Amino acid sequence: MATFYNCKSDKRYMNKSLSVVYDDVNLTYIDSTDIMNPILKIGKNIDPLNYNYVYIPEFKRYYYVSKPPTFEDGFYRVELHVDVLMSFKNEILQQNVIVSRQQNSYNLY
């Protein structure tokens, strides 16, 4: 199962603006897939022009659609790449850090 979204946010933002396009979509993994760059097979009833972002609960990660989907043997082949910022947002925000440089507040000397 996966949720397909339309994401309009910049890749550099941690909090993405997402709108659900398809929810609880059944999918099949291609044999050569991995958790960082999964390749999915989804049914032809899921229009590939409507989404550009995917959440896979099994992996607990968010993904960008890395290449335009292709239609093969009655299924769409969708190649994804992990969005590390959104996938690990909670862990990143819980970190205590010391900032030595910052783009808006700095010493010119």
C-alpha positions as CSV (number, residue, x, y, z in Angstrom):
1,M,0.0,0.0,0.0
2,A,1.1,3.6,-0.7
3,T,-0.3,7.1,-0.7
4,F,0.4,9.2,-3.8
5,Y,0.6,13.0,-3.4
6,N,1.0,16.2,-5.4
7,C,3.9,18.1,-3.8
8,K,4.5,21.7,-4.7
9,S,7.2,22.5,-2.2
10,D,10.9,23.0,-2.9
11,K,13.1,19.9,-2.3
12,R,15.1,21.9,0.3
13,Y,12.1,22.4,2.6
14,M,11.6,20.0,5.4
15,N,7.8,20.6,5.8
16,K,6.3,19.9,2.4
17,S,2.9,21.0,1.3
18,L,1.2,17.8,0.2
19,S,-2.2,17.1,-1.3
20,V,-3.5,13.5,-1.5
21,V,-4.2,12.3,-5.0
22,Y,-4.6,8.5,-4.5
23,D,-4.8,6.8,-1.1
24,D,-4.2,3.1,-0.2
25,V,-2.9,2.1,-3.6
26,N,-1.9,-1.5,-4.0
27,L,1.6,-1.8,-5.5
28,T,4.2,-4.4,-6.4
29,Y,7.9,-3.9,-6.1
30,I,10.2,-4.7,-9.0
31,D,12.8,-7.4,-8.1
32,S,15.8,-5.1,-8.2
33,T,14.3,-2.5,-5.9
34,D,15.8,-1.1,-2.7
35,I,14.6,1.1,0.2
36,M,16.4,4.2,-1.1
37,N,15.3,3.9,-4.7
38,P,12.3,1.6,-5.0
39,I,10.8,0.8,-8.3
40,L,7.1,0.1,-8.3
41,K,4.5,-1.5,-10.6
42,I,1.1,0.1,-10.2
43,G,-2.2,-0.4,-12.1
44,K,-3.1,1.6,-15.2
45,N,-6.0,3.3,-13.3
46,I,-3.5,5.5,-11.4
47,D,-2.8,8.4,-13.7
48,P,1.0,9.2,-13.5
49,L,0.4,12.9,-14.4
50,N,-1.5,13.6,-11.2
51,Y,1.3,12.9,-8.6
52,N,5.0,13.5,-8.0
53,Y,5.5,12.3,-4.4
54,V,4.8,9.0,-2.6
55,Y,4.6,7.7,1.0
56,I,5.2,4.0,1.5
57,P,4.2,3.0,5.1
58,E,6.1,-0.3,4.9
59,F,9.4,1.6,4.5
60,K,8.2,4.6,6.7
61,R,9.6,6.9,4.1
62,Y,8.6,9.6,1.6
63,Y,9.8,9.5,-2.0
64,Y,10.0,11.8,-5.0
65,V,9.1,10.3,-8.4
66,S,12.6,10.4,-9.9
67,K,11.8,9.6,-13.6
68,P,8.6,9.9,-15.6
69,P,6.6,6.7,-15.2
70,T,6.6,4.3,-18.2
71,F,3.8,2.0,-19.3
72,E,4.9,-1.7,-19.6
73,D,2.8,-4.8,-19.8
74,G,-0.4,-3.2,-18.5
75,F,1.3,-1.5,-15.5
76,Y,3.0,1.8,-14.8
77,R,6.7,1.5,-13.8
78,V,7.4,4.2,-11.3
79,E,11.0,5.0,-10.1
80,L,11.3,6.7,-6.8
81,H,14.1,8.4,-4.7
82,V,13.9,8.9,-0.9
83,D,13.2,12.3,0.5
84,V,15.5,12.2,3.6
85,L,14.3,15.5,5.1
86,M,10.6,14.6,5.1
87,S,11.2,11.0,6.0
88,F,13.2,11.8,9.1
89,K,11.7,15.2,9.9
90,N,10.8,14.4,13.5
91,E,14.3,13.0,14.3
92,I,16.0,16.0,12.7
93,L,13.8,18.5,14.6
94,Q,14.6,16.8,17.9
95,Q,18.3,17.3,17.6
96,N,20.2,19.8,19.8
97,V,22.8,21.6,17.7
98,I,25.2,24.5,17.9
99,V,25.0,26.7,14.8
100,S,28.2,28.4,13.9
101,R,26.9,30.0,10.7
102,Q,23.5,31.3,9.7
103,Q,22.4,33.0,6.5
104,N,20.5,35.9,8.1
105,S,22.3,36.6,11.3
106,Y,26.1,36.8,11.1
107,N,29.1,38.9,12.0
108,L,30.5,40.8,9.0
109,Y,33.9,41.1,10.8
